[in-house]
Amino acid sequence: MSKSLKRVMGAIGAAGLDLQPVEMPESTRTAAEAAAAVGCALDQIVKSIVFQGQDSGRIHLFLTAGGNQVDPDKASALAGEALGRADAGVVRDRTGFAIGGVAPVGHLTPCPVHLDPRLCDFATVWAAAGTPRHVFAIAPDDLLRLTGATLAPFTRG
């Protein structure tokens, strides 16, 4: 088991949840790939989008439904500072995950987390488990509790 997957599963276990990662035979780097691999709706995929404060350098995690896009202005308003997409190096350095495998938990650096209300429309959603081929299923309420996320609208549309 990779170090990244161990961190994710450790965070899940520490929260008292009994969830099992699923290794897919093909990549789950994109929401579309993950939905096809799992056999679920695109919006049941939890995308982990990392933004960075333009002045503070602090990272912020936005967990959004697979078919939605983060609105940078709404995200900045939630964060209380101007945000820009974090580059791949910052994502790896701060979260410990490569883009395409960023999990909602198990980050090297704690950060504020925001959750897209669209994810709450489903009984089960699927999130990356720290690698480009591992995912786990979770109820949205458990995901909120696990991540300590703020439920807030921050997507386009």
Secondary structure as UniProt FT lines:
FT   HELIX           3..14
FT   TURN            15..16
FT   STRAND          22..23
FT   HELIX           31..38
FT   HELIX           42..44
FT   STRAND          45..53
FT   TURN            54..56
FT   STRAND          59..65
FT   TURN            66..67
FT   HELIX           72..79
FT   STRAND          83..85
FT   HELIX           88..95
FT   TURN            99..100
FT   STRAND          113..115
FT   HELIX           117..121
FT   STRAND          125..128
FT   TURN            132..133
FT   STRAND          134..138
FT   HELIX           140..147
FT   STRAND          150..151
//
